[in-house]
Structures are given as structure tokens and as C-alpha cells.
Amino acid sequence: MDVAIIGTGLIGASLGLALHTIAPIDRIVGWDSNDDDEHQALHSGAIDATITPSQIGEVDLVVLAVPPSAIAAVMSEIGPYLRPGMIVTDIASVKRDVVATMVAYVPEGVDVIGGHPMAGSHERGAKAALPDLFVAATWLLTPTETTTHATIEIMRNLIEGLGARVVIVSPHEHDRLVAIVSHLPQMAASTLMTLAADRAKRQHAQLLLLAAGGFRDATRVAASDADLWLDIAFANKQAIMEVLDEFGARLGQIRMLLHDDDVDGMRTFLSGAREARRSLPGKASHTGQWVELRIVLPDQPGSLAEITRIMGELGINIEDFGITHAPEGGRGRMRLTVSCAEDARRGAEALKACGYSVFERNL
């Protein structure tokens, strides 16, 4: 199978690198309006050669790895050169209008199936591409009423070959779902970040120095590319506005609990959220108990390597980790997650014996 990737930024170039590991893929070509990204994708091996719109009929699968606002322009360029039997898909994070646009430009006999890999980074461009970006990610497929079963299976097999999980929904349902789990978190993180930054400017210059792990985790996606999210926000504005209204109403309910001194109601709210968070799909702990080790980490060469070596020698698998640097420098805090209390106890004892300060917390 020959593939054309139109748009060789972070997602497009990562897809090219990943597809090269799959046996059925014979050749990957591409182009990008950004010469730097196109050159980087070619240099890194994400694509084997560049291509022009008039050559698009030479491939079997076309992937539009461009923002939603660019879909119509790209389709108008390649539409006349598409041939029956080809498949056209995309990676945009909104689907209803994008899929409708693709369908409007393809000739009879060309199958359209929307796609959205739930993977990415706050980095941008082909230089940040990773061949394993899609491993363990969810990849939404949004077929149309005319998409053939054969096309769905071809795409399912390709995506699963990349290590991703496939979920099939309609374009309309897709937009409603991602508004909740992707687009609202971006808006909430950006709002929280700007609120804190504004308060720091107006009232407490030291406010952001107090930002600990929770604030940093909650606002991480606020560092994402603004132009990308501008495009997404207006492309899916109706679904986002609906979920913002619901989110605002729920914040109003929390405010009312505080106003009424409703301790039981607040406990119910917080406990329900905690249980829902703990039940998110993911790797299961074989003991049913995740434990986080918080380690004071000296800011010096070799500290991280020593900690992971100690855990490895004990046969303890680190399920997740993160590092928060102290604003004043000199030290930081490392968070390690392990999957059972006994491993946490053994790891903590070994680390303390080597001079590290360690605190345990059940998750």
C-alpha cells in the first residue's frame, strides 16, 4: 500500500515514522506548505519523497494531516486527481464539518472515513515527531453512511498496527464526545492559567511561585499551540459552547454547596469525582492499589539515574513518574507511581537508606 500524508507537522510526521514499521506499507510520500516541516519529514525518514497534488492518484491512501480550516483548500487541490478505489482520511480533532467537506470533493468510488488520533504534544512541527506517539492512544474513526466495510477494516488494521485502540463513532457523536474530554479541558486549563497569571500581576507577584504539582498538572495543556486550538475551538464551537454551559452550571452548584455550608453535599461531590477519576480506563493494578512515592530530588547529575537503578534492582516496575523543579533551583520533587503497597514500602526503604527523603501516598 502506498500512502500520501498531506501536512508533515507533528502528527503527520509521527504517522509517517510509525507507518514505516508496518509491513503492508510500501511507500510514503507527502507534502507540506511549510518548507521546514517538509524538509524535516524527508530528512527524518517520515516520508520517502515529496509529491504534488497532480500525483495524488498514484497512492492508495491519502491522510490529511492539516488543521480543520485547511481541509477544503487541500481537497479542492487534490479532488480532481483522486481515482476510484482510493481512501481519504484525516487526523483533525473535529469531524462533522470536516468529513462533510471531504465527501463533497471526492469523485464517485473514493471512500471517505474520518479519523482522529487522541495523541499529541504541546510541541509542534516535524522536529518533534515520534514514531511511538500513537502507542496505547485511542484513535477515533468516523465512517460515513457510504463508507464500505472493507475500508473500515483496512483502517482498523493499520491503526491497530500502530499500537492504538480503535473506536468507531459517527462524526456528530465524535464532536460531542471530544468537546467533553479534550476541548473543555483545554479551555478550563487556559482559563485557570490566565486567572492565576492575572492575579499574580495585579495582586500577588509571588503567586505563581506557589504553583505545585496539582496546578501544573491541571494547566499542562495550556502550553499547547494557540493557533491550533483557535482552529479547533471555532470548528467545534457549538458542541464546546454546550459543554461550557453545563460545566458552568456545575461550578454554580459547587458554589452553592459552599454558600450553604453543605459539608455532606461537598463530600458527596468530591468523593464521587475521586471514584470516577480512579475508574478511568487504563492499566490495572494487580493489587487494586496504586501508591505514589514522592522523593526530594537533588538537582545534580546522576540523581534520576540512581533512583531508577535502585527501583530496577528491586524488580519494581515504575508505572508513571513526573518531576517538579523548585522555582529557586537546587532541588525538586520526583513522583513515582507503583502498583502495590509492598513494592512502595520496599522502594521507599531502599531510597531512604541511600539518603533520599521519601513520602508515600495511596492513590
C-alpha positions as CSV (number, residue, x, y, z in Angstrom):
1,M,0.0,0.0,0.0
2,D,1.2,3.5,-0.9
3,V,0.3,6.4,1.4
4,A,0.3,10.1,0.9
5,I,0.5,12.3,4.0
6,I,-0.5,15.9,3.4
7,G,0.8,18.0,6.2
8,T,4.0,16.9,7.8
9,G,3.9,18.6,11.1
10,L,3.9,16.8,14.5
11,I,1.1,14.4,13.8
12,G,1.8,13.9,10.1
13,A,5.5,13.2,10.5
14,S,4.9,11.0,13.5
15,L,2.4,9.0,11.4
16,G,4.9,8.6,8.7
17,L,7.6,7.3,11.1
18,A,5.1,4.9,12.6
19,L,3.7,3.6,9.3
20,H,7.2,2.7,8.2
21,T,7.2,0.0,10.8
22,I,4.1,-1.8,9.3
23,A,4.7,-4.5,6.7
24,P,1.8,-3.6,4.3
25,I,3.1,-0.1,3.7
26,D,5.3,0.1,0.6
27,R,5.9,3.8,0.2
28,I,5.0,7.0,2.0
29,V,5.0,10.3,0.2
30,G,3.9,13.8,1.3
31,W,4.0,17.5,1.2
32,D,3.6,20.5,3.4
33,S,3.1,24.2,2.8
34,N,5.7,24.7,5.5
35,D,9.1,24.0,3.7
36,D,10.9,23.4,7.0
37,D,8.4,20.7,8.1
38,E,8.5,19.1,4.7
39,H,12.3,19.1,4.7
40,Q,12.5,17.7,8.2
41,A,10.0,14.9,7.4
42,L,12.0,13.9,4.4
43,H,15.3,14.1,6.3
44,S,14.0,12.0,9.2
45,G,12.5,9.4,7.0
46,A,8.9,10.1,7.9
47,I,8.2,10.4,4.1
48,D,10.2,8.8,1.3
49,A,9.6,11.5,-1.2
50,T,7.6,14.7,-1.8
51,I,4.6,14.8,-4.1
52,T,2.4,17.3,-5.9
53,P,-1.4,17.4,-6.0
54,S,-1.4,16.1,-9.5
55,Q,0.5,12.9,-8.4
56,I,-2.0,12.0,-5.7
57,G,-3.7,9.4,-7.8
58,E,-0.5,7.2,-7.5
59,V,-1.3,6.3,-3.9
60,D,-3.9,4.1,-2.2
61,L,-4.5,6.1,1.0
62,V,-4.5,9.8,1.5
63,V,-4.1,11.2,5.0
64,L,-5.0,14.9,5.5
65,A,-2.8,15.9,8.5
66,V,-3.8,19.6,8.3
67,P,-6.0,21.8,10.6
68,P,-9.8,21.7,10.0
69,S,-9.7,25.2,8.4
70,A,-7.3,23.9,5.7
71,I,-9.3,20.8,4.7
72,A,-11.4,22.5,2.0
73,A,-8.4,24.1,0.3
74,V,-6.5,20.8,0.3
75,M,-9.4,18.8,-1.0
76,S,-10.0,21.3,-3.8
77,E,-6.4,20.8,-4.9
78,I,-6.4,17.0,-4.8
79,G,-10.0,16.3,-5.6
80,P,-9.6,16.3,-9.5
81,Y,-6.8,13.7,-9.2
82,L,-8.4,11.2,-6.9
83,R,-9.3,7.9,-8.5
84,P,-11.9,5.2,-7.7
85,G,-10.7,2.7,-5.1
86,M,-8.7,5.2,-3.1
87,I,-9.3,6.0,0.6
88,V,-9.2,9.5,2.1
89,T,-9.0,10.1,5.8
90,D,-7.8,12.9,8.1
91,I,-6.5,13.5,11.7
92,A,-8.5,16.6,12.6
93,S,-9.9,16.8,16.1
94,V,-13.4,17.9,14.8
95,K,-15.3,15.7,12.4
96,R,-18.8,16.7,11.3
97,D,-17.9,19.6,9.0
98,V,-14.5,18.1,8.1
99,V,-16.0,14.8,6.9
100,A,-18.8,16.6,5.0
101,T,-16.1,18.7,3.3
102,M,-14.1,15.6,2.3
103,V,-17.2,13.9,0.9
104,A,-18.2,16.9,-1.1
105,Y,-14.9,16.9,-3.0
106,V,-14.3,13.2,-3.8
107,P,-15.4,11.6,-7.0
108,E,-17.6,8.5,-7.0
109,G,-15.8,5.4,-5.9
110,V,-13.5,7.1,-3.4
111,D,-14.1,6.1,0.2
112,V,-14.0,8.8,2.9
113,I,-13.5,7.9,6.6
114,G,-12.8,10.5,9.2
115,G,-10.0,9.8,11.8
116,H,-8.8,11.4,15.0
117,P,-5.8,10.1,16.9
118,M,-6.2,11.2,20.6
119,A,-2.5,11.8,20.8
120,G,-0.2,14.8,20.6
121,S,2.1,17.1,22.4
122,H,2.3,20.8,23.3
123,E,5.3,20.8,20.9
124,R,4.8,21.4,17.2
125,G,6.4,20.6,13.9
126,A,8.1,17.7,12.3
127,K,11.1,18.1,14.5
128,A,9.0,16.9,17.5
129,A,7.7,13.8,15.7
130,L,7.9,10.5,17.5
131,P,7.4,7.0,15.9
132,D,5.6,5.7,19.1
133,L,3.3,8.7,19.5
134,F,0.2,6.6,18.9
135,V,1.1,3.6,21.1
136,A,-1.7,3.0,23.6
137,A,-3.6,6.0,22.2
138,T,-7.3,5.9,21.2
139,W,-7.9,6.6,17.5
140,L,-11.5,7.5,16.6
141,L,-12.8,6.5,13.2
142,T,-15.9,8.3,11.8
143,P,-17.2,6.5,8.7
144,T,-19.9,8.0,6.6
145,E,-23.1,6.2,5.6
146,T,-21.4,5.1,2.3
147,T,-18.0,4.1,3.7
148,T,-17.5,0.4,2.8
149,H,-16.9,-2.3,5.4
150,A,-13.6,-3.1,3.6
151,T,-12.3,0.4,4.1
152,I,-13.2,0.4,7.8
153,E,-11.3,-2.9,8.3
154,I,-8.3,-1.6,6.3
155,M,-8.1,1.4,8.5
156,R,-8.7,-0.6,11.7
157,N,-5.9,-2.9,10.9
158,L,-3.5,-0.1,10.0
159,I,-4.2,1.8,13.2
160,E,-4.1,-1.2,15.5
161,G,-0.7,-2.0,13.8
162,L,0.5,1.3,15.2
163,G,-0.4,0.2,18.7
164,A,-3.5,2.4,19.0
165,R,-7.1,1.4,20.1
166,V,-9.8,2.0,17.5
167,V,-13.2,3.4,18.5
168,I,-15.9,3.9,15.8
169,V,-18.5,6.6,16.1
170,S,-20.5,8.9,13.9
171,P,-18.9,12.3,13.0
172,H,-21.6,14.1,15.0
173,E,-21.2,11.9,18.1
174,H,-17.4,12.4,17.8
175,D,-17.7,16.1,18.2
176,R,-19.9,15.9,21.2
177,L,-17.6,13.4,22.9
178,V,-14.3,15.3,22.3
179,A,-15.9,18.5,23.4
180,I,-16.1,17.0,26.9
181,V,-12.8,15.0,27.2
182,S,-10.5,17.2,25.0
183,H,-11.8,20.6,24.2
184,L,-13.3,21.6,27.6
185,P,-10.1,20.6,29.4
186,Q,-8.1,22.9,27.1
187,M,-10.5,25.8,27.8
188,A,-10.5,25.1,31.6
189,A,-6.7,24.8,31.8
190,S,-6.3,28.0,29.8
191,T,-8.8,29.8,32.0
192,L,-7.2,28.7,35.2
193,M,-3.7,29.6,33.9
194,T,-4.8,33.1,32.8
195,L,-6.7,33.6,36.1
196,A,-3.6,32.9,38.1
197,A,-1.3,34.9,35.8
198,D,-3.7,37.9,36.0
199,R,-3.9,37.7,39.8
200,A,-0.1,37.5,40.0
201,K,0.2,40.7,38.0
202,R,-2.5,42.6,39.9
203,Q,-2.2,41.4,43.5
204,H,0.5,38.8,44.5
205,A,3.7,38.8,42.4
206,Q,4.8,35.6,44.2
207,L,1.6,33.7,43.4
208,L,2.9,31.5,40.6
209,L,5.9,30.5,42.8
210,L,3.3,28.6,44.9
211,A,2.2,26.5,41.9
212,A,2.7,22.9,43.0
213,G,2.1,19.6,41.2
214,G,-1.7,19.8,41.1
215,F,-1.7,23.3,39.5
216,R,1.0,22.3,37.0
217,D,-0.9,19.0,36.1
218,A,-4.2,20.9,35.7
219,T,-2.7,23.6,33.4
220,R,-0.2,21.5,31.4
221,V,-2.3,21.7,28.2
222,A,-2.5,25.5,28.5
223,A,1.0,25.4,27.0
224,S,-0.4,23.9,23.7
225,D,-0.2,25.7,20.4
226,A,-2.6,28.7,20.4
227,D,-3.1,28.7,16.6
228,L,-4.0,25.0,16.6
229,W,-6.6,25.5,19.4
230,L,-8.0,28.6,17.8
231,D,-8.8,26.5,14.7
232,I,-10.3,23.7,16.8
233,A,-12.4,25.9,19.1
234,F,-14.3,27.6,16.2
235,A,-14.6,24.4,14.2
236,N,-16.4,22.7,17.1
237,K,-17.9,25.8,18.7
238,Q,-21.4,24.6,19.1
239,A,-20.5,21.4,21.0
240,I,-18.0,23.3,23.1
241,M,-20.5,26.0,24.0
242,E,-23.0,23.4,25.1
243,V,-20.5,21.7,27.4
244,L,-19.2,25.0,28.7
245,D,-22.8,25.8,29.7
246,E,-23.1,22.5,31.5
247,F,-19.7,23.0,33.1
248,G,-20.6,26.5,34.3
249,A,-23.9,25.2,35.8
250,R,-21.9,22.5,37.7
251,L,-19.5,25.1,39.0
252,G,-22.5,27.1,40.2
253,Q,-23.7,24.0,42.1
254,I,-20.3,23.8,43.8
255,R,-20.5,27.5,44.8
256,M,-24.0,26.8,46.2
257,L,-22.6,24.0,48.4
258,L,-20.1,26.4,49.8
259,H,-22.6,29.1,50.3
260,D,-24.9,26.8,52.2
261,D,-22.2,25.2,54.3
262,D,-23.3,21.9,52.9
263,V,-20.5,19.7,54.1
264,D,-22.3,16.4,53.3
265,G,-23.1,17.6,49.8
266,M,-19.5,18.7,49.2
267,R,-18.2,15.3,50.5
268,T,-20.5,13.5,48.1
269,F,-19.3,15.7,45.2
270,L,-15.6,15.2,45.9
271,S,-15.9,11.5,46.7
272,G,-17.8,10.9,43.5
273,A,-15.2,12.7,41.5
274,R,-12.4,10.8,43.2
275,E,-14.1,7.4,42.4
276,A,-14.8,8.4,38.8
277,R,-11.1,9.5,38.4
278,R,-9.8,6.2,39.8
279,S,-12.1,4.2,37.5
280,L,-10.7,5.9,34.3
281,P,-9.7,3.1,31.8
282,G,-6.0,2.3,32.0
283,K,-3.6,-0.3,33.1
284,A,-5.0,-2.1,36.1
285,S,-3.1,-2.6,39.3
286,H,-2.8,-6.3,40.1
287,T,-3.4,-5.5,43.8
288,G,-6.1,-2.9,43.1
289,Q,-3.9,-0.3,44.9
290,W,-1.7,2.4,43.3
291,V,0.9,4.1,45.5
292,E,2.8,7.3,44.8
293,L,6.3,7.8,46.2
294,R,7.3,11.5,46.5
295,I,11.0,11.9,46.6
296,V,13.1,15.0,47.3
297,L,15.4,15.1,44.3
298,P,18.7,16.9,44.4
299,D,19.3,19.0,41.2
300,Q,22.6,17.3,40.3
301,P,23.7,14.8,37.6
302,G,23.0,11.2,38.3
303,S,20.2,11.6,40.8
304,L,17.4,10.4,38.5
305,A,19.5,7.5,37.2
306,E,20.3,6.4,40.8
307,I,16.7,6.3,41.8
308,T,15.5,4.3,38.8
309,R,18.5,2.0,39.2
310,I,17.5,1.3,42.9
311,M,13.9,0.5,41.9
312,G,15.1,-1.6,39.0
313,E,17.4,-3.7,41.1
314,L,14.5,-4.4,43.5
315,G,12.4,-5.6,40.5
316,I,9.9,-2.8,41.0
317,N,8.2,-1.5,37.9
318,I,7.6,2.2,37.7
319,E,4.2,2.7,36.2
320,D,4.4,6.5,36.0
321,F,6.6,9.4,37.1
322,G,7.0,13.1,37.0
323,I,9.4,15.8,38.2
324,T,8.6,19.2,39.6
325,H,11.5,21.6,39.9
326,A,11.7,24.0,42.8
327,P,11.5,27.6,41.5
328,E,14.6,28.7,43.4
329,G,16.6,25.8,42.0
330,G,18.9,23.3,43.7
331,R,16.3,20.6,44.1
332,G,13.0,19.3,43.0
333,R,10.4,16.6,43.7
334,M,10.0,13.3,41.8
335,R,6.8,11.4,41.8
336,L,6.9,7.6,41.2
337,T,3.8,5.5,40.9
338,V,3.9,1.8,41.6
339,S,1.2,-0.8,41.5
340,C,1.2,-2.3,45.0
341,A,1.8,-1.2,48.6
342,E,4.5,-3.8,49.2
343,D,6.6,-2.5,46.3
344,A,6.1,1.0,47.5
345,R,7.3,0.0,51.0
346,R,10.4,-1.8,49.7
347,G,11.3,1.0,47.3
348,A,10.8,3.7,50.0
349,E,13.1,1.8,52.4
350,A,15.8,1.4,49.8
351,L,15.7,5.0,48.8
352,K,15.8,6.3,52.4
353,A,18.8,4.0,53.0
354,C,20.6,5.9,50.2
355,G,19.8,9.3,51.8
356,Y,16.6,10.3,50.0
357,S,13.6,11.8,51.7
358,V,10.6,9.8,50.6
359,F,6.9,10.2,51.3
360,E,4.2,7.6,50.4
361,R,0.6,8.4,49.3
362,N,-2.1,6.0,48.3
363,L,-3.9,6.9,45.1
